[in-house]
Amino acid sequence: MKCPNCSAQVFEEDKFCGECGQDLTKMEPLAGDSEPVLNNVNQSSDLKESEKNNNYSSSANQGNEKAKTYFNGVFSFFKDALLSPGRSVGRPYNVSIVAGTIGLLLLIGSLITFVQLRSALGNVVVPFSTLFEYLIAMIILFGIFFGITYLLVLIVIRESRHWKEVFNDFSIPAVIVFTLFILASLLNLITLYELGVLVSLIGFLLFITAPVYILLRYAENNNVKFDSFYALIIYYALAAIVFYIMGRLVIGIFMENFIYELNNMMF
């Protein structure tokens, strides 16, 4: 603070100025005093902090709204695929929503299958990495058959189709298939093995038929480069190659694990 009479430096607890003897108890601080300046700075800082909090709250609300909108889209696509798959083919769905729906179903199916394995094998330890291995295997299988479908569309169909359109349409029967696999895993989990195997078989047949269904839908009104029967031969040849390679890999992994366990038992 400064003395209002001589502008000498004084302190708030001083009653008289040390330079001129001015009585400070009856005087108000000058307009340029540092205390109001500090108050203004503090007020400005509080306003900025309040603005930051408001911005953070606004961003959080926007994020929650986006997440809510996204999951509503996922649920809407899932419902359309289950209740009206034929009418849903050809609709312009958002690719990220379609991919999220497929990914969510695969994750749920992998988790239930992992729980089922741990429950069925009892004392045998099933590592947690098995969950991710199964999930990756299902994603690869989905990607392979989508690739086959898109390749067939390029070869057979006259009218060009964007990969996003083919992906959306192929995902519609895939939603039904993965839902059946989840149902089969739940049935196995409650020891209804006969029903579980039956539902799994239906899902498998639908899965290998899905590319044919999409191809025939695109081939309507004779929109094909050659007879669609030969397209079926091409598809089943490609599918046979895929299953042959996958079968060799699975048998190789099984034999390797079997030999490893056998050596452990012997030695």
N, C-alpha and C positions, 0 to 999 in steps of 0.2 A: 504494500500500500504506500501511497504518497501523501504527505501533509498537504491539505487543501490551501494552506497559506504560503508555504515556501517550497513546496514540492520535494521536500526531503524524504528520504526513505524511512518509513515507520512501520510498525507491526500492529497486528490487529488487537493485541492485548495492551498496547500502549495507551495511556490516558492523556499524555501531553507530548508534544513534539520535542525531541531532544535538541533541535536547532533553534527554533523560534519560540518555543514554549506555548504554542497554540493548544487550546483545549480540544482534544479529539473526541471527547465523549458526546458532544452535541453536534458533531459534524457528520454529514453523510459522505460516503466515498465518491470520488470523482467518477464522471461518466467513462473515463478511459481506464479505470481501475482494472487490475488483472482478474479480479474475481468474476465479474460478469463475462469477461472473455472466456474464462475457463468454463463457466456455465454454458455459454453458447457452443463451445467445442464439445462439451459433454452431451448437450442436446442434439447436436449434429451427428455425433457418434451413435447416440441412441436411435436416431432416425434411420441411419444407414443400417444398423443392426436389425431394426424392425423390417426394413425393406428386404434385407437378405433372408430373414425368416419367412417373409411373405412369398419371396421367390421360391424358396425351398418347398414351402407348403403347396404352392401352385404347381411346381414340377412333380411333386409326389402325387397330387390329385390327377394330373394329366397322365402319369404313368399308370395309376390305378384304373383310370378310364380306358386307356389303351389295352391293358391286360384284360379288363372285363369285356371289351368289344371283341378282342381276339378269341377268348374262350367261348363267347357267344357264337362266333363264327364257326369254331370247331364243333360245337354241339349242333349247330344248324346243319353243317355238312354231314355229320355223322347220322343225324336223323333222316336227312334226305336220302343218303345212301342205303339205309336200312329199309325205309318205308316205301320209297319209290325209286329204285335204282334205274329202271328203264327210262323214266322221265328226266332223271338227273344227268344222264349222259348227254354231253353237249352244252351244259350250262357253264357260264364263265365264272368259275370259282377262283378265289385267290389261291395262288400256288402255295404260299406260306401257310395258309390255313389247312389246305389239303395235306401238306407234308407234316404239319403239327398233329393232325388227326391220326395219320398213319404211325408217326413216331410214338404217340401216346398209347395207341393200341399195342404196338410191339413191346413197349416198356412194360405195360400191365401184363401182357401174355408171358413175357420173359420172367417177370417177378413171380407170377403164380406157378410157372413151370419149375422155377428154382426152389420154391417152397415145397412143391410136390416131390421133387427129387430128394430133398433133405428128409421129408417125411417118409418116403418109400424106402430109402436106403438105411434108415435107422442109425446104427452105430458108425456107418461109413461116413467119413468127413467129406462133405462137398464144399470146396473152397468158394468164397464169395466171387472170385473171378469168373466162375462158371456162368453167373448171371450175365455178365458183360459179353462173354464169348457167345452165349446163345443169342443175345440181342444183336450183336454184330453179324452173326450168321443169318439171322432173319432179315436184317437190312440188306445184306448182300444178295440173298435169294430174291427179295422183292426187286432190287435193282436189276438183277439179271433178267427176270421175266418182263420187267418194264422195257429193258433194252431190246429184248426179242420182239415185243409188241411194236415198239417204235420202228424197228428194222423192217418188220413185215409191212407196216403202213407205208414206209418209204418205197418198198419194193412193189407192193400190190396196188395200192390206191392211187388213182390218177390225181385227185385233188390233194395238194400238199397240205399237211397238217403240222402246226407248230408243236414242239415237244411238250410245251406246257399244257396244251389241249389234250394231247394223248396221255400225259401224266395224270391230269385230273380225271379223265374218263377211266383209265385203268385203275385208279385208286378207289373208284366206286365199288366194283366187285371185290377189291382187296379188303375194303372195310368189312364186308360181310364175311369174308373168309377168316380174317383175323379175329372177328367177334366169335365165330364158331370155334376157333382154336382156344380162345379164352374160356368159352363155355365147356369145351372138352376137358381142359385142365381143371376147371372147378369140379366137374363130375368125377374125374379121377381122384381129386383131392378128398372127396367125400366117399371114396371107394366104390363108386358106380362105374366100374371099369368098362363093362360092356357098352353102356351108353357113351362113355367117353371115347372109346375106340370108334364107335359108329359115327359120332359127330366129327371126329378128326378125319375119318375117311371121306365124309361128305365135304368137309372143308378143303381137303387135298384135291379132290376131283374138281371142285369149283375153281380152285386156284389155277390148275393147269388148263382149265377151260376158259378162264377170263380173257386171255389174249385172243382166242377164237371168237368170243362174244364181241369184243371191241372191233375186231377186224370185220365181222359180218355186219355190224352196225354202220361202219364206214363204207362198206361195199354195197349199200343199198342203192337202188336206181342204176345198177350196172356201172358203178363208179370204180371199175377195176381195170388194170392193164392187161390181165389175162385171167383165165378161169380160176375162180376162187378155190376150187378143189385142190389145185396144185399149190395154192398158198397154204392149205392145211398140211399138205405133205412136207412143205418147207418148215412149217412150224414144228410139227412133231419130230422131224429130223433134228432140228436145233434143240428141242426139249430133251430128246433122247441123249444127245451129246452132253448137255448140261448135267443130267441125272447120272450119266455114266461117270463123268469126272467127279461129281460130288460123291457118288458111291465109292469110287476108288479111294478118295481122300478119307471118307469116314471109316472104311474098312482098314485102311492103313493106320489111322490113329487108334482104332480099336485094337488091332493086333499089336501095335507098339505098347499100349497100356497093358494088354494082357500078358505079353512077354515080360514086361517090367514087374508086374505083380507076381508072376510065376517065379521069376528069379528071386524076388524077395522072400517068397514062401520056402523056396528050396535052400537058400543060404541064410 
